[in-house]
Amino acid sequence: MVFDTNTANIYIVALTNLNMILVAESEKKKIVNYLTFSKRNEKDINNFIVELEKAFVINRVFDNKKHMVAASCLKG
């Protein structure tokens, strides 16, 4: 069996979305701080993107605002 990173990331985002639905039903709001990105290798950017997508879901960031938040997380 081969480990597929993309499939794992899809499941992580799906579970995070499910968590947000459950939290929204109980009317609790979670807030997560955003990570910053300044490294240049491919492995680090993939991890950063996955973590940023999770933070978007938890913080309920609208699609039309995601580019501004993502740009503010980039350093260097």
Secondary structure, DSSP 8 states (H G I E B T S, - for coil): ----HHHHHHHHHHHHHHHHHHHHHTT---------B---SHHHHHHHHHHHHHHHHHHT--GGGHHHHHHHHB--
